């Protein structure tokens, strides 16, 4: 079962109504704009993400649908609007790049906009904590190398929070949790290449050319080992995504 299939199962027969994709991207927009909604609003803080979403679903947007470029730190964003269903798809981790340390405030920020149901899709952190298998160590190594390159290129990596933190933060923000479930991850070659390609694209942003060259070699070496382990183990089993369904108290 995919994460979005699980969200649909949790929703059941309840109408989606006015739908807010609070941190929209290509995957969440393709899924949510295909639902039977009264209106759809997507919000992203990144102009590049907005362009990607517009290219993916723009032709399917109805007159009542909107794609907005904005940051949830802006108190005027969607001021006074209430949406029946709100989706925060990997938004807790992603918001770090646009509003560092805003995660707790983000959930409080979404509370007045949530009419009936909030769905939070998140990822347990994998660059910290124990790594007791070869697969786990490889996933952690890839994540740490990616984030190191991003920071050296003057960018801010995502900051993921575990499901337990999210449950506590939702309670403090005024939500009642209805369901919480983890989905174990198995990362394939596509993930390995995507994470390391992200790092590779940031190398020109590193001022020290010798350091950038060394990191380029490290990326190549880690990619070779990561892809080989993917083949050997049929993917890298480590960590989990999670889905939390909640409603305003």
N, C-alpha and C positions, 0 to 999 in steps of 0.2 A: 504494500500500500504506500502511495506517495504521501508526502506531507499535506498537500492540498486535498487529496482524497480523504484524508483523515479530518481535515477541517470541514469538508462537505458532509461527512458522516456526523460530525458533532452538530452541525447546523440543522440537519434533519429537514423537517418540513417548515421550519421557520423562514419566512421571507427574508431575503437579503436586504431589501429596501434600499435606502441611500447608502452607498458603499464608499468608504474611504480607504484607499491604499496609501497608508501614511508614509511609507518609504518605498515608493514604487521602483521597480526595475523591470527588465524584459520578462522574466519568468512570472512574477506576480501579476504584471499587467496583462499578459496573455491569458492567464488563468482567470483573473477577476473580471476582465471585460467580457469574457464568454459566459458569465453567470447571468441569471435573470435578475437584474437590479433595476430600481427606479431611476437611479442616477449614479454615476461613477466619478470619483475625484481621485486623482493621483497626485502625490506630492513628492518632489525630490529636491535636494539641495545642490545637485550637480547638473550643470548645463549639458554635459556629455551624456549623462544618464537620460535626461529628458529627450535628447535627440534620438537615443537608441529606442526609448519607449515609443516615441512618435513614429519612428520608422516601422516598429513592430506592430502597433495597434492603431495608428492614427486614422487609417481608412475606416476603421470600425467604430470610431467614437461618434456618439450621437450628439445632437444639439445640447442635451442636458449634461453631457460629460465634460470634464475639465482635466487638463494636465497642467499643474502649477509648479513653478520653480520657486522654492522658498525654504526657509530654515525654521525649525520649530522653536528656536530661541526668539523668533520674532512674534511677539504677543499679538500682533494684528493678523497673523496668518489664520484664516478661516474663523475669525472672531465671531462668536455667537452662533456658529453652525453646529448642528447635531446630526450625526450620521448613525443610522441603525446598526451598521456593521463596520468595524474598523479592523484593518489588518496591519500588523507591524511585522513585516517579513524580513528577518535578519537586520532590523532597524537598530536594535540595541547595540550590536557590534559596530554597525556602519556609521552611526551618528558620531562616533569618536573622531572621524576624519573632518567633521564639519563643526562640531560643538563638543570639544573634549570635556569629559567628566559630567556630561549633561544627562546621563542615562537615568538617574533617579528622577530628575526633573522632567524628563521626557514622558515617563508614564503618568506623572501628575498632569502634565500638559495635555495628554490625550484623554484624560478622564472626562472633562466637560463636553468633549466632542463625541463621546460614545453613548449612543442611545440605548442599545440592547446588548451588544456582544463585542468584545475585543478578542482577537486571536493574535497571540504572540508566537512567532516562529523564531527560534534561536539556535545557537550552536554552543555546546560546551567548549570552553577553552582547551586548546590542544598544544599550545606552545609553552605551557607551564604545567607543573605537576608531574607525577610519576609516569614513566614510559617503560613498561615491563616486558615488551615484546619487540622483536625486530621491526615489525610493522609500525608500532607506536613510536619507536625511536626515529624511524624514517619520516613519519608524518610531522613529528616535532621538529626535526632537523630542517625539513623543507619550510615549515612555517617560520622558524627563527631566521633562516637565511633570507627569506622574502622580506620579513619585517625589518631586518638589519639594513637591507638595501634601501627600502623605502625611507627609513629614518636618515640614512646617510645622504639620500637625495632630497632631504628637507620635506618629506611627506609624513603624514601621520597614519600609522597602521590602524586597522580595526582593533577594537578592544572588546572581546567577547566576554560574556558573563554566564556563569553556570545556571542551570534551571532553578536551583535552590535560591540563589540570589534573586532571580526574576520573580519567583513566587512571593518572597518576602517583600520585594519592592512593589509588586502589584497590590498586596494587602495594605501597605503603607500609603499607596496612592489612591485608595478608596475603591478597590475592586474586590469582588468575591470570586475566588477561583472555582470553576466548575469541573475542569478536567486538566490533567497534566500527564504527558506521556513522552518518553524518550524513544528515539529511533536510532539504533546503532548504525554507524557509518562504515562503509567499505569504499575507500577511495581508489579510483581506477587511473589508468594512464592519462586520461583527459584532465583529471584534477592535477596530477603531478605537472603536466606540461603547462596548464593554465597558471598555476602558482609561480612556477619558475620563469615563464614568459613574462609575467607581470614584473618580476624582479629584473629581468633582462632589459625591459623597456625603460627602467628607471636609471640604468647605469650612466647614460649621458648626463644625468643631473648631478653626478658626484664629481666634485671639483678636482680631486686627486686622481689623475689618470692612471697612475700605477695601482692605486687601490681598486679602481674600477676594473682594470685588467685582471687583477687577482681574483676579484669577485666573479668576473665572467668565467674564469676557469673553474672556480668553485661551483658555480651554477651548472656548468657542463658536467662536472664530475658527479654532483649530487643527482642530476637528472638521469645519468646513466645507471647509477645504483638504484635510484627509485623506480625507474621503469623495469629494471631487471627483477627487483623484488616484487613488483606488481605481477609480472608474468609467473614468477615462482609460486607466489601465494594466492594468485587469483584476486588481486587487489590488496589494499592496505587496510586491515580492520582495526579501527581505533576511534574512540570517542563516539559522540552521538549528537544528532539534532534533537530538538524538542519542540513540542507544540503545547501551548497553554491556552485554554478557553476560559474567559472570565466575563463578568458582567458588573456594572456599577452597583455599589451598595446603596 
